[in-house]
Amino acid sequence: MSANENRAVHRLVTYVSDDVADAVKGVRQFTGAASAASIVRQAIEFHLDVGLGIRNAEDL
């Protein structure tokens, strides 16, 4: 991967990580669930699997 591609991937992962952190905070505030991270993880896995057809890292 080129340096530009590495920077682009890093920016994307940082952006997505920030969104996931916000989602966990939102779920925790809305539900009071201590397992908010688990709820968000399941939602992301469902979206990747069903919405995008990505079932494992090799599919990326």
C-alpha distance matrix in Angstrom:
0.0 3.8 6.7 8.1 6.0 6.4 9.9 10.5 9.9 12.0 14.6 14.9 15.5 17.9 19.7 20.1 21.2 23.8 25.0 25.4 27.3 29.5 30.2 31.3 33.6 35.0 35.7 37.3 39.5 40.5 41.2 41.8 39.8 38.6 36.2 34.5 31.0 31.9 33.1 29.9 27.8 30.0 29.7 25.9 26.0 28.6 26.7 23.6 25.9 28.5 27.0 23.6 24.4 21.7 23.4 20.8 17.2 16.7 17.8 15.0
3.8 0.0 3.8 5.4 5.1 6.2 8.7 9.8 10.6 12.3 14.3 15.3 16.4 18.3 19.9 21.0 22.2 24.3 25.8 26.6 28.3 30.3 31.3 32.6 34.6 36.0 37.0 38.6 40.5 41.7 42.7 43.2 41.5 40.4 38.2 36.2 32.8 34.1 35.2 31.8 30.0 32.4 31.8 28.1 28.5 31.1 28.9 26.0 28.6 31.1 29.3 26.0 27.1 24.6 26.6 24.1 20.5 20.3 21.1 18.1
6.7 3.8 0.0 3.8 5.4 5.0 6.2 8.6 9.9 10.5 12.3 14.3 15.3 16.4 18.3 19.9 20.8 22.5 24.4 25.5 26.7 28.7 30.1 31.3 33.0 34.6 35.9 37.3 39.0 40.4 41.6 41.9 40.5 39.2 37.3 35.2 31.9 33.6 34.7 31.3 29.7 32.5 31.9 28.1 29.0 31.8 29.5 26.9 29.8 32.3 30.3 27.3 28.8 26.1 28.1 25.6 22.0 22.4 23.2 19.9
8.1 5.4 3.8 0.0 3.8 5.4 5.1 6.2 8.6 9.8 10.6 12.3 14.3 15.3 16.5 18.3 19.8 21.2 22.7 24.2 25.7 27.2 28.6 30.2 31.8 33.0 34.6 36.2 37.7 38.9 40.3 40.9 39.6 38.7 36.8 34.4 31.3 33.0 33.8 30.2 29.0 31.6 30.6 26.9 28.1 30.5 27.9 25.6 28.7 30.7 28.5 25.6 27.4 25.1 27.5 25.5 22.1 22.5 22.7 19.2
6.0 5.1 5.4 3.8 0.0 3.8 5.4 5.0 6.1 8.5 9.8 10.5 12.2 14.1 15.2 16.3 18.0 19.9 21.1 22.2 24.1 25.7 26.7 28.3 30.2 31.4 32.6 34.3 36.1 37.1 38.3 39.0 37.5 36.6 34.4 32.2 29.0 30.4 31.1 27.6 26.2 28.5 27.6 23.9 24.8 27.2 24.7 22.2 25.1 27.3 25.2 22.2 23.8 21.4 23.8 21.8 18.4 18.8 18.9 15.4
6.4 6.2 5.0 5.4 3.8 0.0 3.8 5.5 5.2 6.1 8.6 9.9 10.5 12.2 14.1 15.3 16.2 18.3 20.0 20.8 22.2 24.3 25.5 26.6 28.5 30.1 31.2 32.6 34.5 35.8 36.9 37.3 35.7 34.4 32.5 30.4 27.1 28.6 29.7 26.3 24.7 27.4 26.9 23.2 24.1 26.9 24.8 22.2 25.2 27.7 25.9 23.0 24.5 21.7 23.6 21.2 17.7 18.6 19.3 15.8
9.9 8.7 6.2 5.1 5.4 3.8 0.0 3.8 5.5 5.0 6.2 8.6 9.9 10.5 12.2 14.2 15.1 16.5 18.4 19.8 20.9 22.6 24.2 25.6 27.1 28.6 30.1 31.5 33.0 34.5 35.9 36.2 35.0 33.9 32.2 29.8 26.8 28.7 29.6 26.1 25.0 27.9 27.0 23.4 24.9 27.6 25.3 23.2 26.4 28.7 26.6 24.0 26.0 23.4 25.5 23.5 20.1 21.4 21.7 18.0
10.5 9.8 8.6 6.2 5.0 5.5 3.8 0.0 3.8 5.4 5.2 6.2 8.6 9.9 10.5 12.3 14.1 15.4 16.7 18.3 19.9 21.3 22.5 24.3 25.9 27.0 28.5 30.3 31.7 32.8 34.3 35.0 33.8 33.1 31.2 28.6 25.7 27.5 28.0 24.3 23.4 26.0 24.8 21.2 22.8 25.1 22.5 20.5 23.9 25.8 23.4 20.9 23.2 20.9 23.4 21.8 18.7 20.0 19.7 15.9
9.9 10.6 9.9 8.6 6.1 5.2 5.5 3.8 0.0 3.8 5.5 5.0 6.1 8.5 9.8 10.4 11.9 14.1 15.3 16.2 18.0 19.9 20.7 22.2 24.2 25.5 26.5 28.2 30.1 31.1 32.2 32.9 31.4 30.5 28.4 26.1 22.9 24.5 25.2 21.7 20.3 23.0 22.1 18.4 19.7 22.3 20.0 17.7 21.0 23.3 21.3 18.7 20.6 18.0 20.2 18.3 15.2 16.7 16.7 12.9
12.0 12.3 10.5 9.8 8.5 6.1 5.0 5.4 3.8 0.0 3.8 5.4 5.2 6.1 8.5 9.9 10.3 12.2 14.3 15.1 16.3 18.3 19.8 20.9 22.5 24.2 25.5 26.8 28.6 30.0 31.2 31.5 30.1 28.9 27.2 24.9 21.8 23.8 24.8 21.3 20.2 23.2 22.6 19.0 20.6 23.5 21.4 19.5 22.9 25.3 23.4 21.2 23.2 20.4 22.2 20.2 17.1 19.1 19.4 15.8
14.6 14.3 12.3 10.6 9.8 8.6 6.2 5.2 5.5 3.8 0.0 3.8 5.5 5.1 6.1 8.6 9.8 10.6 12.4 14.2 15.3 16.6 18.3 20.0 21.3 22.6 24.3 25.8 27.1 28.5 30.1 30.6 29.6 28.8 27.3 24.6 21.9 24.1 24.6 20.9 20.5 23.5 22.2 18.9 21.1 23.6 21.1 19.7 23.4 25.3 23.0 21.1 23.6 21.3 23.5 22.0 19.2 21.3 21.1 17.3
14.9 15.3 14.3 12.3 10.5 9.9 8.6 6.2 5.0 5.4 3.8 0.0 3.8 5.4 5.0 6.1 8.4 9.9 10.6 12.2 14.1 15.4 16.4 18.3 20.0 21.0 22.4 24.2 25.8 26.7 28.2 29.0 27.8 27.3 25.4 22.6 19.9 21.8 22.0 18.3 17.8 20.5 19.0 15.6 17.8 20.0 17.5 16.1 19.7 21.5 19.2 17.4 20.0 17.8 20.1 19.0 16.5 18.7 18.0 14.3
15.5 16.4 15.3 14.3 12.2 10.5 9.9 8.6 6.1 5.2 5.5 3.8 0.0 3.8 5.4 5.1 5.9 8.5 9.8 10.3 12.0 14.1 15.0 16.2 18.2 19.6 20.7 22.2 24.1 25.3 26.4 26.9 25.4 24.5 22.6 20.1 17.1 19.0 19.7 16.2 15.2 18.3 17.4 14.0 15.9 18.7 16.7 15.2 18.7 21.0 19.2 17.5 19.7 17.0 18.7 17.2 14.8 17.5 17.3 13.8
17.9 18.3 16.4 15.3 14.1 12.2 10.5 9.9 8.5 6.1 5.1 5.4 3.8 0.0 3.8 5.5 5.0 6.2 8.7 9.8 10.5 12.4 14.2 15.3 16.6 18.3 19.9 21.1 22.6 24.3 25.6 25.8 24.8 23.8 22.5 19.8 17.1 19.6 20.3 16.8 16.5 19.8 18.9 15.9 18.3 21.0 19.1 18.1 21.7 23.7 21.8 20.6 23.0 20.4 22.1 20.7 18.3 21.2 21.0 17.6
19.7 19.9 18.3 16.5 15.2 14.1 12.2 10.5 9.8 8.5 6.1 5.0 5.4 3.8 0.0 3.8 5.5 5.3 6.4 8.8 10.0 10.8 12.5 14.5 15.6 16.6 18.5 20.2 21.3 22.6 24.3 25.0 24.2 23.9 22.5 19.4 17.1 19.6 19.6 15.9 16.2 19.2 17.6 14.8 17.7 19.8 17.5 17.1 20.8 22.3 20.0 19.1 21.9 20.0 22.0 21.2 19.3 22.1 21.3 17.9
20.1 21.0 19.9 18.3 16.3 15.3 14.2 12.3 10.4 9.9 8.6 6.1 5.1 5.5 3.8 0.0 3.8 5.4 5.0 6.1 8.6 9.8 10.4 12.3 14.2 15.1 16.3 18.2 19.9 20.7 22.1 23.0 21.8 21.5 19.7 16.7 14.3 16.4 16.3 12.6 12.6 15.5 14.0 11.1 13.9 16.1 13.9 13.5 17.2 18.9 16.8 16.1 18.8 16.7 18.6 18.0 16.5 19.5 18.6 15.5
21.2 22.2 20.8 19.8 18.0 16.2 15.1 14.1 11.9 10.3 9.8 8.4 5.9 5.0 5.5 3.8 0.0 3.8 5.4 5.0 6.1 8.6 9.7 10.5 12.4 14.1 15.2 16.5 18.4 19.8 20.9 21.2 19.9 19.1 17.6 14.9 12.2 14.7 15.3 11.8 11.8 15.2 14.4 11.8 14.5 17.2 15.7 15.4 18.8 20.8 19.3 18.7 20.9 18.5 19.7 18.8 17.2 20.5 20.2 17.3
23.8 24.3 22.5 21.2 19.9 18.3 16.5 15.4 14.1 12.2 10.6 9.9 8.5 6.2 5.3 5.4 3.8 0.0 3.8 5.5 5.1 6.2 8.6 10.0 10.7 12.3 14.3 15.4 16.6 18.3 20.0 20.2 19.6 19.1 18.2 15.1 13.1 16.2 16.3 12.9 13.9 17.2 15.9 13.9 17.1 19.3 17.6 17.9 21.4 22.9 21.1 20.9 23.5 21.5 22.9 22.3 20.8 24.1 23.6 20.6
25.0 25.8 24.4 22.7 21.1 20.0 18.4 16.7 15.3 14.3 12.4 10.6 9.8 8.7 6.4 5.0 5.4 3.8 0.0 3.8 5.4 5.0 6.1 8.7 9.9 10.4 12.2 14.1 15.2 16.2 18.0 18.9 18.3 18.5 17.2 13.8 12.3 15.0 14.3 10.7 12.3 15.0 13.1 11.4 15.0 16.6 14.7 15.5 19.0 20.1 18.1 18.4 21.2 19.7 21.3 21.2 20.3 23.6 22.5 19.7
25.4 26.6 25.5 24.2 22.2 20.8 19.8 18.3 16.2 15.1 14.2 12.2 10.3 9.8 8.8 6.1 5.0 5.5 3.8 0.0 3.8 5.4 4.9 6.2 8.6 9.7 10.4 12.2 14.2 15.1 16.1 16.9 15.7 15.5 13.9 10.7 8.7 11.3 11.0 7.5 8.7 11.8 10.6 9.0 12.3 14.3 13.2 14.0 17.1 18.5 17.2 17.6 20.0 18.2 19.1 19.0 18.4 22.0 21.1 18.8
27.3 28.3 26.7 25.7 24.1 22.2 20.9 19.9 18.0 16.3 15.3 14.1 12.0 10.5 10.0 8.6 6.1 5.1 5.4 3.8 0.0 3.8 5.4 5.2 6.3 8.6 10.0 10.6 12.4 14.3 15.4 15.4 14.6 14.0 13.2 10.1 8.5 11.9 12.2 9.2 10.8 14.1 13.4 12.4 15.4 17.5 16.8 17.6 20.6 22.1 21.0 21.4 23.7 21.7 22.4 22.0 21.3 24.9 24.4 22.0
29.5 30.3 28.7 27.2 25.7 24.3 22.6 21.3 19.9 18.3 16.6 15.4 14.1 12.4 10.8 9.8 8.6 6.2 5.0 5.4 3.8 0.0 3.8 5.5 5.1 6.1 8.6 9.8 10.5 12.1 14.1 14.5 14.6 14.8 14.4 10.9 10.5 13.8 12.9 10.1 12.7 15.4 13.9 13.4 16.9 18.3 17.2 18.7 21.7 22.6 21.1 22.0 24.6 23.2 24.2 24.3 23.8 27.3 26.4 23.9
30.2 31.3 30.1 28.6 26.7 25.5 24.2 22.5 20.7 19.8 18.3 16.4 15.0 14.2 12.5 10.4 9.7 8.6 6.1 4.9 5.4 3.8 0.0 3.8 5.4 5.0 6.1 8.5 9.8 10.4 11.9 13.1 12.6 13.4 12.3 8.6 8.5 11.2 9.7 6.9 10.0 12.1 10.3 10.5 14.0 15.0 14.2 16.1 18.9 19.5 18.3 19.6 22.1 20.9 21.8 22.3 22.3 25.8 24.6 22.6
31.3 32.6 31.3 30.2 28.3 26.6 25.6 24.3 22.2 20.9 20.0 18.3 16.2 15.3 14.5 12.3 10.5 10.0 8.7 6.2 5.2 5.5 3.8 0.0 3.8 5.4 5.2 6.1 8.6 9.9 10.5 10.7 9.7 9.9 9.0 5.4 5.4 8.7 8.1 6.2 9.0 11.5 10.9 11.4 14.3 15.8 15.8 17.4 19.8 20.9 20.2 21.5 23.5 22.0 22.2 22.5 22.6 26.3 25.5 23.8
33.6 34.6 33.0 31.8 30.2 28.5 27.1 25.9 24.2 22.5 21.3 20.0 18.2 16.6 15.6 14.2 12.4 10.7 9.9 8.6 6.3 5.1 5.4 3.8 0.0 3.8 5.6 5.1 6.1 8.6 10.0 9.7 10.0 10.4 10.9 7.6 8.6 12.0 11.2 9.8 12.8 15.2 14.4 15.0 18.1 19.3 19.1 20.9 23.4 24.3 23.4 24.7 27.0 25.6 26.0 26.2 26.1 29.8 29.1 27.1
35.0 36.0 34.6 33.0 31.4 30.1 28.6 27.0 25.5 24.2 22.6 21.0 19.6 18.3 16.6 15.1 14.1 12.3 10.4 9.7 8.6 6.1 5.0 5.4 3.8 0.0 3.8 5.4 5.1 6.0 8.4 9.4 10.3 11.9 12.1 8.5 10.3 13.0 11.1 9.8 13.4 15.0 13.5 14.7 18.0 18.4 18.0 20.4 22.8 23.1 22.0 23.8 26.2 25.4 26.0 26.8 27.0 30.6 29.4 27.5
35.7 37.0 35.9 34.6 32.6 31.2 30.1 28.5 26.5 25.5 24.3 22.4 20.7 19.9 18.5 16.3 15.2 14.3 12.2 10.4 10.0 8.6 6.1 5.2 5.6 3.8 0.0 3.8 5.5 5.1 5.8 7.4 7.3 9.4 9.1 5.6 8.3 10.1 7.9 7.7 11.4 12.4 11.3 13.2 16.0 16.3 16.6 19.2 21.0 21.3 20.8 22.9 24.9 24.1 24.3 25.2 25.9 29.5 28.3 26.9
37.3 38.6 37.3 36.2 34.3 32.6 31.5 30.3 28.2 26.8 25.8 24.2 22.2 21.1 20.2 18.2 16.5 15.4 14.1 12.2 10.6 9.8 8.5 6.1 5.1 5.4 3.8 0.0 3.8 5.5 5.4 4.8 5.2 6.7 7.8 5.2 8.3 10.6 9.4 9.9 13.0 14.4 14.1 15.9 18.4 19.1 19.8 22.0 23.8 24.4 24.2 26.0 27.8 26.7 26.6 27.2 27.8 31.5 30.7 29.3
39.5 40.5 39.0 37.7 36.1 34.5 33.0 31.7 30.1 28.6 27.1 25.8 24.1 22.6 21.3 19.9 18.4 16.6 15.2 14.2 12.4 10.5 9.8 8.6 6.1 5.1 5.5 3.8 0.0 3.8 5.8 5.4 7.9 9.9 11.5 9.0 12.0 14.3 12.7 12.9 16.3 17.6 16.7 18.6 21.4 21.8 22.0 24.5 26.5 26.7 26.1 28.2 30.3 29.4 29.6 30.4 30.9 34.5 33.5 31.9
40.5 41.7 40.4 38.9 37.1 35.8 34.5 32.8 31.1 30.0 28.5 26.7 25.3 24.3 22.6 20.7 19.8 18.3 16.2 15.1 14.3 12.1 10.4 9.9 8.6 6.0 5.1 5.5 3.8 0.0 3.8 5.9 8.1 11.2 12.1 9.6 12.9 14.4 12.0 12.6 16.2 16.7 15.5 17.9 20.6 20.3 20.6 23.6 25.2 24.9 24.4 26.9 29.0 28.6 28.8 30.0 30.9 34.4 33.1 31.7
41.2 42.7 41.6 40.3 38.3 36.9 35.9 34.3 32.2 31.2 30.1 28.2 26.4 25.6 24.3 22.1 20.9 20.0 18.0 16.1 15.4 14.1 11.9 10.5 10.0 8.4 5.8 5.4 5.8 3.8 0.0 3.8 5.1 8.7 9.5 8.1 11.8 12.6 10.3 12.0 15.3 15.3 14.9 17.7 19.8 19.5 20.6 23.4 24.6 24.5 24.6 27.1 28.7 28.2 27.9 29.1 30.3 33.8 32.7 31.8
41.8 43.2 41.9 40.9 39.0 37.3 36.2 35.0 32.9 31.5 30.6 29.0 26.9 25.8 25.0 23.0 21.2 20.2 18.9 16.9 15.4 14.5 13.1 10.7 9.7 9.4 7.4 4.8 5.4 5.9 3.8 0.0 3.8 6.5 8.7 8.0 11.7 12.9 11.7 13.4 16.3 17.0 17.1 19.5 21.6 21.9 23.0 25.5 26.8 27.1 27.3 29.5 31.0 30.1 29.6 30.4 31.4 35.0 34.3 33.2
39.8 41.5 40.5 39.6 37.5 35.7 35.0 33.8 31.4 30.1 29.6 27.8 25.4 24.8 24.2 21.8 19.9 19.6 18.3 15.7 14.6 14.6 12.6 9.7 10.0 10.3 7.3 5.2 7.9 8.1 5.1 3.8 0.0 3.8 5.1 5.4 9.0 9.6 8.8 11.1 13.5 14.0 14.8 17.2 18.8 19.3 20.9 23.1 24.1 24.7 25.3 27.4 28.5 27.5 26.7 27.4 28.5 32.1 31.6 30.7
38.6 40.4 39.2 38.7 36.6 34.4 33.9 33.1 30.5 28.9 28.8 27.3 24.5 23.8 23.9 21.5 19.1 19.1 18.5 15.5 14.0 14.8 13.4 9.9 10.4 11.9 9.4 6.7 9.9 11.2 8.7 6.5 3.8 0.0 3.8 5.6 8.0 8.9 9.7 11.7 13.3 14.5 15.9 17.7 19.0 20.2 21.9 23.6 24.7 25.9 26.5 28.2 29.2 27.6 26.6 26.8 27.6 31.3 31.2 30.3
36.2 38.2 37.3 36.8 34.4 32.5 32.2 31.2 28.4 27.2 27.3 25.4 22.6 22.5 22.5 19.7 17.6 18.2 17.2 13.9 13.2 14.4 12.3 9.0 10.9 12.1 9.1 7.8 11.5 12.1 9.5 8.7 5.1 3.8 0.0 3.8 5.5 5.2 6.4 8.9 9.9 10.8 12.6 14.5 15.5 16.7 18.7 20.2 21.1 22.4 23.3 24.8 25.6 24.1 22.9 23.2 24.3 27.9 27.7 27.0
34.5 36.2 35.2 34.4 32.2 30.4 29.8 28.6 26.1 24.9 24.6 22.6 20.1 19.8 19.4 16.7 14.9 15.1 13.8 10.7 10.1 10.9 8.6 5.4 7.6 8.5 5.6 5.2 9.0 9.6 8.1 8.0 5.4 5.6 3.8 0.0 3.8 5.4 5.0 6.2 8.5 9.9 10.7 12.4 14.2 15.3 16.6 18.4 19.9 20.9 21.2 22.9 24.1 22.7 22.2 22.6 23.4 27.1 26.6 25.5
31.0 32.8 31.9 31.3 29.0 27.1 26.8 25.7 22.9 21.8 21.9 19.9 17.1 17.1 17.1 14.3 12.2 13.1 12.3 8.7 8.5 10.5 8.5 5.4 8.6 10.3 8.3 8.3 12.0 12.9 11.8 11.7 9.0 8.0 5.5 3.8 0.0 3.8 5.4 5.2 6.0 8.6 9.9 10.5 12.1 14.1 15.3 16.3 18.0 19.7 20.0 21.0 22.2 20.3 19.7 19.7 20.1 23.9 23.7 22.5
31.9 34.1 33.6 33.0 30.4 28.6 28.7 27.5 24.5 23.8 24.1 21.8 19.0 19.6 19.6 16.4 14.7 16.2 15.0 11.3 11.9 13.8 11.2 8.7 12.0 13.0 10.1 10.6 14.3 14.4 12.6 12.9 9.6 8.9 5.2 5.4 3.8 0.0 3.8 5.5 5.0 6.1 8.6 9.8 10.4 12.1 14.2 15.2 16.1 17.8 18.8 20.0 20.6 18.9 17.7 18.0 19.1 22.7 22.5 21.9
33.1 35.2 34.7 33.8 31.1 29.7 29.6 28.0 25.2 24.8 24.6 22.0 19.7 20.3 19.6 16.3 15.3 16.3 14.3 11.0 12.2 12.9 9.7 8.1 11.2 11.1 7.9 9.4 12.7 12.0 10.3 11.7 8.8 9.7 6.4 5.0 5.4 3.8 0.0 3.8 5.5 5.3 6.3 8.8 10.0 10.6 12.4 14.4 15.3 16.2 17.0 18.8 19.8 18.7 18.0 18.9 20.4 23.8 23.0 22.4
29.9 31.8 31.3 30.2 27.6 26.3 26.1 24.3 21.7 21.3 20.9 18.3 16.2 16.8 15.9 12.6 11.8 12.9 10.7 7.5 9.2 10.1 6.9 6.2 9.8 9.8 7.7 9.9 12.9 12.6 12.0 13.4 11.1 11.7 8.9 6.2 5.2 5.5 3.8 0.0 3.8 5.4 5.0 6.2 8.6 9.8 10.5 12.3 14.1 15.2 15.2 16.7 18.1 16.8 16.8 17.5 18.4 21.9 20.9 19.8
27.8 30.0 29.7 29.0 26.2 24.7 25.0 23.4 20.3 20.2 20.5 17.8 15.2 16.5 16.2 12.6 11.8 13.9 12.3 8.7 10.8 12.7 10.0 9.0 12.8 13.4 11.4 13.0 16.3 16.2 15.3 16.3 13.5 13.3 9.9 8.5 6.0 5.0 5.5 3.8 0.0 3.8 5.4 5.1 6.1 8.5 9.9 10.5 12.0 14.0 14.5 15.4 16.2 14.4 13.8 14.2 15.1 18.7 18.1 17.2
30.0 32.4 32.5 31.6 28.5 27.4 27.9 26.0 23.0 23.2 23.5 20.5 18.3 19.8 19.2 15.5 15.2 17.2 15.0 11.8 14.1 15.4 12.1 11.5 15.2 15.0 12.4 14.4 17.6 16.7 15.3 17.0 14.0 14.5 10.8 9.9 8.6 6.1 5.3 5.4 3.8 0.0 3.8 5.5 5.1 6.0 8.5 9.9 10.3 11.7 13.0 14.4 14.9 13.7 12.8 14.0 15.9 19.1 18.1 17.9
29.7 31.8 31.9 30.6 27.6 26.9 27.0 24.8 22.1 22.6 22.2 19.0 17.4 18.9 17.6 14.0 14.4 15.9 13.1 10.6 13.4 13.9 10.3 10.9 14.4 13.5 11.3 14.1 16.7 15.5 14.9 17.1 14.8 15.9 12.6 10.7 9.9 8.6 6.3 5.0 5.4 3.8 0.0 3.8 5.5 5.1 6.2 8.6 9.8 10.3 10.7 12.7 13.9 13.4 13.4 15.2 16.8 19.8 18.2 17.7
25.9 28.1 28.1 26.9 23.9 23.2 23.4 21.2 18.4 19.0 18.9 15.6 14.0 15.9 14.8 11.1 11.8 13.9 11.4 9.0 12.4 13.4 10.5 11.4 15.0 14.7 13.2 15.9 18.6 17.9 17.7 19.5 17.2 17.7 14.5 12.4 10.5 9.8 8.8 6.2 5.1 5.5 3.8 0.0 3.8 5.4 5.1 6.1 8.5 9.9 9.7 10.6 12.1 10.9 11.4 12.6 13.6 16.8 15.2 14.2
26.0 28.5 29.0 28.1 24.8 24.1 24.9 22.8 19.7 20.6 21.1 17.8 15.9 18.3 17.7 13.9 14.5 17.1 15.0 12.3 15.4 16.9 14.0 14.3 18.1 18.0 16.0 18.4 21.4 20.6 19.8 21.6 18.8 19.0 15.5 14.2 12.1 10.4 10.0 8.6 6.1 5.1 5.5 3.8 0.0 3.8 5.5 5.1 6.0 8.3 9.4 10.0 10.3 8.7 8.2 9.7 11.5 14.5 13.1 13.0
28.6 31.1 31.8 30.5 27.2 26.9 27.6 25.1 22.3 23.5 23.6 20.0 18.7 21.0 19.8 16.1 17.2 19.3 16.6 14.3 17.5 18.3 15.0 15.8 19.3 18.4 16.3 19.1 21.8 20.3 19.5 21.9 19.3 20.2 16.7 15.3 14.1 12.1 10.6 9.8 8.5 6.0 5.1 5.4 3.8 0.0 3.8 5.5 5.1 5.7 7.3 9.1 9.5 9.4 9.3 11.9 14.2 16.7 14.6 14.9
26.7 28.9 29.5 27.9 24.7 24.8 25.3 22.5 20.0 21.4 21.1 17.5 16.7 19.1 17.5 13.9 15.7 17.6 14.7 13.2 16.8 17.2 14.2 15.8 19.1 18.0 16.6 19.8 22.0 20.6 20.6 23.0 20.9 21.9 18.7 16.6 15.3 14.2 12.4 10.5 9.9 8.5 6.2 5.1 5.5 3.8 0.0 3.8 5.5 5.4 4.7 6.6 8.4 8.6 10.0 12.5 14.1 16.4 13.9 13.5
23.6 26.0 26.9 25.6 22.2 22.2 23.2 20.5 17.7 19.5 19.7 16.1 15.2 18.1 17.1 13.5 15.4 17.9 15.5 14.0 17.6 18.7 16.1 17.4 20.9 20.4 19.2 22.0 24.5 23.6 23.4 25.5 23.1 23.6 20.2 18.4 16.3 15.2 14.4 12.3 10.5 9.9 8.6 6.1 5.1 5.5 3.8 0.0 3.8 5.9 5.6 5.0 6.1 5.1 6.9 9.0 10.5 12.7 10.2 9.8
25.9 28.6 29.8 28.7 25.1 25.2 26.4 23.9 21.0 22.9 23.4 19.7 18.7 21.7 20.8 17.2 18.8 21.4 19.0 17.1 20.6 21.7 18.9 19.8 23.4 22.8 21.0 23.8 26.5 25.2 24.6 26.8 24.1 24.7 21.1 19.9 18.0 16.1 15.3 14.1 12.0 10.3 9.8 8.5 6.0 5.1 5.5 3.8 0.0 3.8 5.9 5.9 4.7 4.8 5.1 8.4 11.1 12.7 10.2 11.2
28.5 31.1 32.3 30.7 27.3 27.7 28.7 25.8 23.3 25.3 25.3 21.5 21.0 23.7 22.3 18.9 20.8 22.9 20.1 18.5 22.1 22.6 19.5 20.9 24.3 23.1 21.3 24.4 26.7 24.9 24.5 27.1 24.7 25.9 22.4 20.9 19.7 17.8 16.2 15.2 14.0 11.7 10.3 9.9 8.3 5.7 5.4 5.9 3.8 0.0 3.8 5.8 5.4 7.6 8.5 12.0 14.7 15.9 13.0 14.0
27.0 29.3 30.3 28.5 25.2 25.9 26.6 23.4 21.3 23.4 23.0 19.2 19.2 21.8 20.0 16.8 19.3 21.1 18.1 17.2 21.0 21.1 18.3 20.2 23.4 22.0 20.8 24.2 26.1 24.4 24.6 27.3 25.3 26.5 23.3 21.2 20.0 18.8 17.0 15.2 14.5 13.0 10.7 9.7 9.4 7.3 4.7 5.6 5.9 3.8 0.0 3.8 5.9 8.1 10.4 13.5 15.3 16.6 13.3 13.4
23.6 26.0 27.3 25.6 22.2 23.0 24.0 20.9 18.7 21.2 21.1 17.4 17.5 20.6 19.1 16.1 18.7 20.9 18.4 17.6 21.4 22.0 19.6 21.5 24.7 23.8 22.9 26.0 28.2 26.9 27.1 29.5 27.4 28.2 24.8 22.9 21.0 20.0 18.8 16.7 15.4 14.4 12.7 10.6 10.0 9.1 6.6 5.0 5.9 5.8 3.8 0.0 3.8 5.5 8.7 11.3 12.5 13.4 10.0 9.9
24.4 27.1 28.8 27.4 23.8 24.5 26.0 23.2 20.6 23.2 23.6 20.0 19.7 23.0 21.9 18.8 20.9 23.5 21.2 20.0 23.7 24.6 22.1 23.5 27.0 26.2 24.9 27.8 30.3 29.0 28.7 31.0 28.5 29.2 25.6 24.1 22.2 20.6 19.8 18.1 16.2 14.9 13.9 12.1 10.3 9.5 8.4 6.1 4.7 5.4 5.9 3.8 0.0 3.8 6.2 9.3 11.4 11.7 8.3 9.7
21.7 24.6 26.1 25.1 21.4 21.7 23.4 20.9 18.0 20.4 21.3 17.8 17.0 20.4 20.0 16.7 18.5 21.5 19.7 18.2 21.7 23.2 20.9 22.0 25.6 25.4 24.1 26.7 29.4 28.6 28.2 30.1 27.5 27.6 24.1 22.7 20.3 18.9 18.7 16.8 14.4 13.7 13.4 10.9 8.7 9.4 8.6 5.1 4.8 7.6 8.1 5.5 3.8 0.0 3.8 5.9 7.7 8.5 5.5 6.7
23.4 26.6 28.1 27.5 23.8 23.6 25.5 23.4 20.2 22.2 23.5 20.1 18.7 22.1 22.0 18.6 19.7 22.9 21.3 19.1 22.4 24.2 21.8 22.2 26.0 26.0 24.3 26.6 29.6 28.8 27.9 29.6 26.7 26.6 22.9 22.2 19.7 17.7 18.0 16.8 13.8 12.8 13.4 11.4 8.2 9.3 10.0 6.9 5.1 8.5 10.4 8.7 6.2 3.8 0.0 3.8 7.2 8.3 6.6 8.8
20.8 24.1 25.6 25.5 21.8 21.2 23.5 21.8 18.3 20.2 22.0 19.0 17.2 20.7 21.2 18.0 18.8 22.3 21.2 19.0 22.0 24.3 22.3 22.5 26.2 26.8 25.2 27.2 30.4 30.0 29.1 30.4 27.4 26.8 23.2 22.6 19.7 18.0 18.9 17.5 14.2 14.0 15.2 12.6 9.7 11.9 12.5 9.0 8.4 12.0 13.5 11.3 9.3 5.9 3.8 0.0 3.8 5.5 5.6 7.4
17.2 20.5 22.0 22.1 18.4 17.7 20.1 18.7 15.2 17.1 19.2 16.5 14.8 18.3 19.3 16.5 17.2 20.8 20.3 18.4 21.3 23.8 22.3 22.6 26.1 27.0 25.9 27.8 30.9 30.9 30.3 31.4 28.5 27.6 24.3 23.4 20.1 19.1 20.4 18.4 15.1 15.9 16.8 13.6 11.5 14.2 14.1 10.5 11.1 14.7 15.3 12.5 11.4 7.7 7.2 3.8 0.0 3.8 5.3 5.4
16.7 20.3 22.4 22.5 18.8 18.6 21.4 20.0 16.7 19.1 21.3 18.7 17.5 21.2 22.1 19.5 20.5 24.1 23.6 22.0 24.9 27.3 25.8 26.3 29.8 30.6 29.5 31.5 34.5 34.4 33.8 35.0 32.1 31.3 27.9 27.1 23.9 22.7 23.8 21.9 18.7 19.1 19.8 16.8 14.5 16.7 16.4 12.7 12.7 15.9 16.6 13.4 11.7 8.5 8.3 5.5 3.8 0.0 3.8 5.5
17.8 21.1 23.2 22.7 18.9 19.3 21.7 19.7 16.7 19.4 21.1 18.0 17.3 21.0 21.3 18.6 20.2 23.6 22.5 21.1 24.4 26.4 24.6 25.5 29.1 29.4 28.3 30.7 33.5 33.1 32.7 34.3 31.6 31.2 27.7 26.6 23.7 22.5 23.0 20.9 18.1 18.1 18.2 15.2 13.1 14.6 13.9 10.2 10.2 13.0 13.3 10.0 8.3 5.5 6.6 5.6 5.3 3.8 0.0 3.8
15.0 18.1 19.9 19.2 15.4 15.8 18.0 15.9 12.9 15.8 17.3 14.3 13.8 17.6 17.9 15.5 17.3 20.6 19.7 18.8 22.0 23.9 22.6 23.8 27.1 27.5 26.9 29.3 31.9 31.7 31.8 33.2 30.7 30.3 27.0 25.5 22.5 21.9 22.4 19.8 17.2 17.9 17.7 14.2 13.0 14.9 13.5 9.8 11.2 14.0 13.4 9.9 9.7 6.7 8.8 7.4 5.4 5.5 3.8 0.0
